[in-house]
Amino acid sequence: MITYEPFFKTLREKKISTYHLITYCNVSRGLIDRLKHDRPITTVTLNDLCKLLECNISDVIEFRPDILIQTPEEKK
């Protein structure tokens, strides 16, 4: 699963609010919503966020493997 938790951590560390991004940096509310709900974004958008925040991609996005839950029959 892809998560954008590092993006929000980076914002906190840099003391940048989502309001600031929307109002002064021309970031759409829709994009902020997509990030909050871990929905897909394009690599172009990732690139733009990295440039805007002057950070690495790992400061915006993280991959976490999905946890597979096995039924008792599958464990045998």
C-alpha positions as CSV (number, residue, x, y, z in Angstrom):
1,M,0.0,0.0,0.0
2,I,1.2,3.5,-0.8
3,T,0.9,6.0,1.9
4,Y,1.5,9.8,2.0
5,E,2.1,10.0,5.7
6,P,5.6,11.2,5.1
7,F,4.2,14.2,3.2
8,F,2.2,15.4,6.2
9,K,5.2,14.7,8.5
10,T,7.4,16.8,6.1
11,L,4.8,19.6,6.2
12,R,4.9,19.6,10.0
13,E,8.7,19.6,10.1
14,K,8.8,22.6,7.7
15,K,5.9,24.3,9.5
16,I,3.8,24.5,6.3
17,S,0.1,24.2,6.5
18,T,-2.2,22.7,3.9
19,Y,-3.9,26.1,3.9
20,H,-0.6,27.7,2.8
21,L,-0.2,25.1,0.0
22,I,-3.7,25.8,-1.2
23,T,-3.7,29.6,-0.9
24,Y,-0.2,30.5,-1.8
25,C,1.3,27.6,-3.8
26,N,-1.6,26.8,-6.1
27,V,-2.0,23.2,-4.7
28,S,-5.6,22.1,-5.2
29,R,-7.9,21.0,-2.4
30,G,-8.5,17.9,-4.5
31,L,-4.9,16.9,-4.3
32,I,-4.7,17.4,-0.6
33,D,-7.8,15.2,-0.3
34,R,-6.2,12.5,-2.4
35,L,-3.1,12.6,-0.2
36,K,-5.1,12.5,3.0
37,H,-6.9,9.4,1.8
38,D,-3.9,7.6,0.2
39,R,-5.4,7.8,-3.3
40,P,-3.2,7.6,-6.4
41,I,-1.4,10.6,-7.8
42,T,0.8,11.0,-10.8
43,T,4.6,10.9,-10.9
44,V,4.4,14.5,-12.3
45,T,2.5,15.5,-9.1
46,L,5.1,13.7,-6.9
47,N,7.8,15.6,-8.8
48,D,6.0,18.9,-8.3
49,L,5.6,18.3,-4.5
50,C,9.2,17.4,-4.1
51,K,10.3,20.6,-5.9
52,L,7.8,22.7,-3.9
53,L,8.9,21.3,-0.6
54,E,12.6,21.0,-1.6
55,C,12.7,17.4,-0.4
56,N,13.2,13.8,-1.6
57,I,10.5,11.5,-2.8
58,S,10.8,9.5,0.4
59,D,9.7,12.6,2.3
60,V,6.4,12.5,0.4
61,I,5.5,8.9,-0.2
62,E,6.2,5.5,1.4
63,F,5.4,1.9,0.4
64,R,4.1,-0.4,3.1
65,P,3.4,-4.1,2.1
66,D,-0.2,-5.1,2.6
67,I,-0.7,-7.6,5.4
68,L,-2.3,-10.8,4.2
69,I,-4.7,-12.4,6.6
70,Q,-4.9,-16.1,6.2
71,T,-7.9,-18.2,7.0
72,P,-7.3,-21.3,9.2
73,E,-7.7,-23.5,6.1
74,E,-4.9,-21.5,4.3
75,K,-2.5,-21.9,7.2
76,K,-2.5,-25.7,6.8
